[in-house]
Amino acid sequence: MTMRELKQLTIKNLIKRFSEKEALNNFNLTVEKGEFVTFLGPSGCGKSTALNCIAGLLPITSGEICVNEECIDNGIISTPPEKRGFGMVFQNYALFPHLTVFKNVAFGLELKKTPKNEIQEKVNNVLKMVHLEGYENKFPSQMSGGEQQRVAIARCIVLEPTLLMLDEPLSNLDAKLRNDMRYELKTLHERLQVTSIYVTHDQQEALALSDRIVVMKKGHIQQVGTPEEIYSHPANLFVADFMGFRNIWEGKIEEFTENGAETKIVVNIGGSKLTSHTRFNGNSRSLKSALEETFKSKQAICTAIRPEDFLIGKGAINNLKCRADIVEYLGQISHVTGVLDNNNQADFRTSEKITSGVNLDLFIPPEKLLIFPKEGNPHV
């Protein structure tokens, strides 16, 4: 079966095992036409395995993969990779070293017995699209990493795939080139509007490129949401920690009060009382229930606060005293690591000039203080 158009990709209850190890567990996801979806997580979380199962490069153990509500893989019947109409860009580019840029990009078209004049036109068009005009007769060894990556992308999109899959395509590039290529990928996606699934462990890449992000841990989906939802409203402590929330301190809830749409939670962290003002929406109601249960059973909780959410000075509430130990100059801001008067370590960022050894007053805006049950805490 050859796919003509992808209106919707649906993955239902997907499980993938390698011997006794379960690499994917109950993976469920729907990707709509034109979406840019990123699989994000640490090494070994199953994101590349999920991509390879969708591509048909790995057999699934159970579950179902459907395109436009038609099953292409259920573990028993499986459409071959070459007939799925999908395209893959690999981490190591996988270019043919003995072929020129033109021949590398034309390779798939030649396999499909595309007429020569059509190959010439399509390859020229796609090389222009990735800004590689004039590179037709170069070999991969004569090109930079970023240029090779563009060739790999061109070779994929020249076949007009219904789904573009990219497996950590920027991980071998230096920081500046990664940023440049990130911009190129974003521009290319907006121009082509091809449905895309992107795999990365880089939070900034995921936030910059995605319509939606799928955060994964040990084969399980932890949260699916827009970049803003993932960044500002993590579903659990793992997502918060992975998305840059530091300052994970253990404590207990002393007060849990609902006031209209807002919930006031007072926590005791090593003798310091801190207040959180939180609005739990539909996606976070399960977290609210878990925190209520934690309050009733007097179990431990953990805070999560971004370094950039601290303010220097005194506020009406949530005041802490801190001794700055290490100051790292980062240009416009400094990252400071210090010790609070309750003996917890604090990481915060500021544009103010701070020196090691100085004592500071810090306060935390109550809407910036996130609270999670201790279970699954990566630090405690």
N, C-alpha and C positions, 0 to 999 in steps of 0.2 A: 504494500500500500504506500503510495507516494502522497505526501501532504501538499495540498495546493495552498491552503491558507490556515494559519493558526489563529483561531478566535479565542480559545481558552485551553490551557494546559492544566490538568487536574491530577494530583498525586494523592492516592487514597491508601491509608494504613500501610505504607511501604515499610517493609522490613528487609534488611540485608545482613546476613551472617557470613562470617569467615570462620569456618570450623566452629569453635565454641564461642567466638567473640561476636557480639551483636554490634555492628557498625552503625546501623540505623534502626531506630525503634519507633514504630507507629508514626511515621513521617507523613503529615497531611498538609497539602498546600494547593492553592489555586492561583495560577498566573494568568492575567488577562492580556489580550492582544495589545502590543505596544508598550507594555510595562518593562521597567528595568528593576529587576529583583536581585538582591545580593544575599548570598549565603555567607554569614560572618561568624567567626568563632576561632578559638585557639587551634593549634596543630592537633590532629587526631580526633577532632570533634565530629567528623563524618561529612563535612561539606563537599569535598571532592568526590567522595563515594556517592553522595546523592546526585551530583552532576553527571558522573559516569553511568549511573543507573538510568537517568533520564535519557542520556545519549544512546543507551543500548550497548555501551562498552563493557558493562558489568551485568551479569544476570541477577535479577532480584530474587529474594527468597520467597517473599509473598507480598500481597498488596496489588495495586493496580495503577498503571499510568495511562491516562486518557488524553487524547487530543480531540477537541470539539465533541466530547462525550462518547467518542469511539475509542475502545481499548486498543492500545498498541503494545501493552506488556502486562501480563498478569502472573508471570513466573512460569507459566506453562506454554502459552502462546506469546511469541515475542517478534515484533517487526524488526528486521535487521537494521543496524545503524544507518547504512547507506540509503535505506528507503524511508527513513523518518523525516527527511527534509530538514534536519538540524545541522548546524555548523559549530565546530569546536576550535577555539584558540587555546593552545597549550602554553604552560608556563615556560617551557624551554624552546618555544617557537616551532620546533620540528620542521625547519626548512631543509630543502635538499641542497647540500653544499655545492654539488657539481652543476646545478642549474642556475641560470640567470634569474634576476628578479621577475622578468616577464614570464619565463618558463615556470617558475615556482607558482606564480599567480594563475597561470593558464592551465596548470596541471589537471585540476578537477574538471575543467571545461573540456579538455582533450579526452579525458576518460569517458565523458558523456557524448563523445563524437560530435561536439558542437562545430558548425562550419567555421572555417578559418577567418573569414571576414568578421563574423560575429565575435569570435574570440578576441580579435584585434581591438574591436570597438569596446567590448566589455572590460578588457584588461586596462586599456588606456583610460577609460572612464573611472575605474576604481582606483588606479594609481594616482589620478588627479585628486580624487576624493580624500586620499590619505597623504597628500602632499609629497608624492614620490615621482613626479614627472621628471624625466631625464635620467632615472635610475634603471631603466629597463634592462640594460646590458651589464649591470653590475652583478657581482656574486655576493652571497651573504658574508663571506670573509672580509669583503671590502667595505662593510657597513657597520655603523654603531649599533649598540643594543636597541636603542629606540627605533632606528630605521628598520632593523630586522623585525621588531615587533609589529611595525606598520605593515610590513610585507605579509606577516602571518595573518593579520587582520584582513588585509586586502584579499588574500587567497581564500579566506573564509567567506567574506561578503560577496565576492564575485559570483558565487553560486546561488545568491539570493535565498539564503536559508530562511525558513519560517521561524526558527528559534536560533538565536546566537548565544553560544555558551562560552564563557571565558574563565579559565582556571588559573587564578593568580597570575595574570598576564604581565603585571608590572613589578613583580617581586625581585627580579634580577637587575632592575635599573637603579641608578643612584637617585638621591632624593629630588634633585631638581628635575631630572628627566621623568621621574614618576609624576611629578606635578604637571609637567608639560603634556605627558601622555594621557593623564587623567582628563585634562581639558579637551584633548583631541577625541577621546572616547565619548565624553559628554556631548560634544558638538556633533559627532558622527551619529550617535543615537537619536538626537533630536532631529537630525536631517533625514535619517532613514526610517525612524519609528519602528524598527524591528524589535520584536519581543526578545528580551535579553535576560540571561541568568549569569551572574558574576560571582566568582568565589574569591574571597580575600580574608586575611586575618587582620587587615589594617582598618581601624575604625574610621579614620579620616577619609579613606577611599570610599568606604561604604556610605558615609554621610553625604559626601559630595556627589556621588553618582546616582544614588538609588531613588526610585519611587517608593519601594518598600524594602525593609531589611528583615532577614530571617536569622535570628541569633541562635546558635547551636552549641550544645555541650554534650559530649559523650553520646552522640547519635540521637539526642532528643532535641526537639525544638523548644527553646525557652521563651521566645517572644517573636511575634510578627507584627511589624508596624511601620509607619512612616519614619524617616530619619528624626523628625522632631519628637515623635512619640518615644522612640528608642532612647534618644539622648536625654529628654527631659522627664520621662515617666517610665523608667525601667520597671519591668514586671516583678523582678526578684533581685536578690542580692548579687547573684552571679552576673546578671546583665549590668547592674549598676557598677560593679567592680570592673567588668570588662570594658565598659564605656567611659571609664576615667574617673568615677567617683572614688576618692581616697577616703581617708578619715573614717575608717570602719571601726567603730568603737562599740564595745559590748555594754549592755545595761538592762534596765527593767522599765516597763511602762507603769507610771503612777496615776495617770489620769487619761481617760478616753471619753471625750465629750463631743457629741454632734451638735452643730449650730447651723441649721439650714443646710446649705450645700457643702459647708466646710466642716472638717473634723479637726478638733484640737486634741493633740496627743502630747502629754508631758512625760518625759523620760528622765530617769536618773542614771547618769553616766559617771561612775566613780565619785559620786557625791555632788556632781554638778547637775543642776536641773535645767533641762533644755525643752523648749516648746516647738512643736511642729504644727503648722496650719496646712492641711492637705485637702484638696478636692479630689475625691475618688470618682472617676467617671466609669462608664460601662466596662471598659477594659481592665480596670483596676479594682473592681468590687471584690474579687476573690482575695486580693491582698488585704483589703479592709476587713473582710471576715476573718482572715488568718490573724491579723493584728488584734482584733477583738478577742479571739480565742486565747491568744498569747497573754493579753491583759488579764483575762479571767483566771487563767491557770498559773499566772505569775511566772511564766517562762521568760527566758532571756530574749532580748532583741538586739539588733545592731543598727547603728546609724550609718548613713552614707552622705557625705558632703563633698562637693567638688572643691578643689583648691581655689578656684576663682570666685567661689561664692562667699568666702569670708570677707568681712570688712574690718578695717582697722579703726579702732575707736570704741566708744560705748554706745549701746543701743538700749531700748526700753527693757528688753529681755535678751536671753541667750548670750550673756557676757562671759568671756573666758580670759584668763591671764596666760600669757605664753612667753617663754624664753626662746628667742631665735638662736638655733645652734648652727645650722648650715644655710648659707645664702648662695644660690646659684643664679648668676646674671644671665638672662635670656634675651637681652636686647631692650625692648620697651618695658618688659616686666622682669621681676625676679621671682624665683621659686624658693620659698623658705620652708625649712623643716625645723620644727621646734618641739618643746615639751610643755604641755599644759600644766596648770596647777593641780589637776586631778591625775597627773602622771601619764596621760595618754599622749601619743605622738600626734602632732598636727602638721599637715602639709597645706600651705596656702600660697597664693600668688598675689603680688601687688606691684603697682607702678611706683610706689613710694620707695625712697632710698632706705634700705634696712642694712644694718651691720650685725655681724655675729655677736652674740652675747647680750643684745639689748632685750629689755622686757617690754612687752606690748600688751595692750588691751585689744581683744578681738571680739566681734560679735557675729552671730549667724542669723540672717533674716529667717523668720520661722517658716516661710514658704519654701526655703531652700534646703531645709533639713528633711531628709527622707529616712523612713524607718522600715525595717524588714524583720521578719522572724529570723532567729539565729540559724536555723537549719540551712545547711548548704553554704554557710559562710566560708569563703576561701581563706580567711586569715585567722579566725578564732578556733 
